[in-house]
């Protein structure tokens, strides 16, 4: 039977990784893979994470199942992180947390929940959006549609976005990026979030907020403005959160599905259905990453260390954005690429064309996705002059 199976192209980013490894250019630069890197090009283990793991290793007494919703201590830590300390949503018992294998796992839980409990509802995503969104929702049997997000001039097309949202059929699901939009880096302002809220109310849409990069934009609370605004002003919201990035525990696959319902009774109904979805997907989530996060967030000392480390990471990325634009000034390209300094998070829609990206790879050993999306964390003070010279050469 297997002789009928066709080979499909591999993942584009994974392909970039392999090509980068084989490149013998000593000045080669990897701007493709989506992980944080420090000034030495490493993805370090955070000090708070190391300390938490030491405590877990010392005090762990069992490796038993943690249940379909995951470790309760993890949920108790993540809910206020996302929705805010003293959140009226939490005080009313309107929200619940389900630990998941990364933010991707949370998205798949959300997709399966929508498919089984809200049949006939389509899911609307930004154009462009994280490529895996385009696979996750159709794989769950859902129809995926798009709304505009970036215009031909490589700017946030908020007017186009808002106009499209006003035409979405009532009851459909609209996926919104909470912050650090992947792949573009263009985020909504607080005023724009308010306008989105009004349209969502008017059209009776169900927002699904992908919150993968909390703390990488402006700050932990600042980045949560959109999700909190929606949760506090709407009866129903779905939020998918990831701790993989802001705790630097990518390989531990640590995410969370947060469901917000009208009241605590409806939440219990929803929570019971989410448990079934989780059970049918993977039964129990992996425990270690959630235990790390819970250990840190339940400790004032470790939490303070983690927040300091996250601030350092965020400040480094935002500084590199500004330095990148400054490095292009001698070539007269600083205004053309000024958007890079305005964007937030690890990723940037640079505005480079596929042909320019190809030349950067072939002539200079600079690797990024052909859409022009670059991982800003791959910039460094050492490679910025080389990058600027190469970009000038292909413009």
Buried (B, 14 or more C-beta within 10 A) or exposed (E): EEEEEEEEEEEEBEEBBEBBEEBEEEEBBBBBBBBBBEEEEEEBEBEBBEBBBEBBEEEEEEEEEBBBBBBBBBBBBBBBBBBBEEBEBBEBEBBBBBBBBBBBBBBBBBBBBBBBBEEEBBBBBBBBBBBBBBEBBEEBEBEBBBBBBBEEEBBBBBEBBBEBBEEBEEEBBBBBBBBBBBBBBBBBEEEBBBBBBEBBEEBBBBBBBBBBBBBBBBBBEEBBBBBBBBBBBBBBBBBBBBBBBBBBBBEBBBBBBBBBBEEEEBBEEBBEBBBBBBEEBBEBBBBBBBBBBBBBBBBEEBBEBBBEBBEEBBEBBBEBBEBBBEBBEEBEBBEBBEBBBBBBBBBBBBBBBEEBBEBBBEEBBBBBBBBBBBBBBBBBEEBBEBBBBBBBEBB
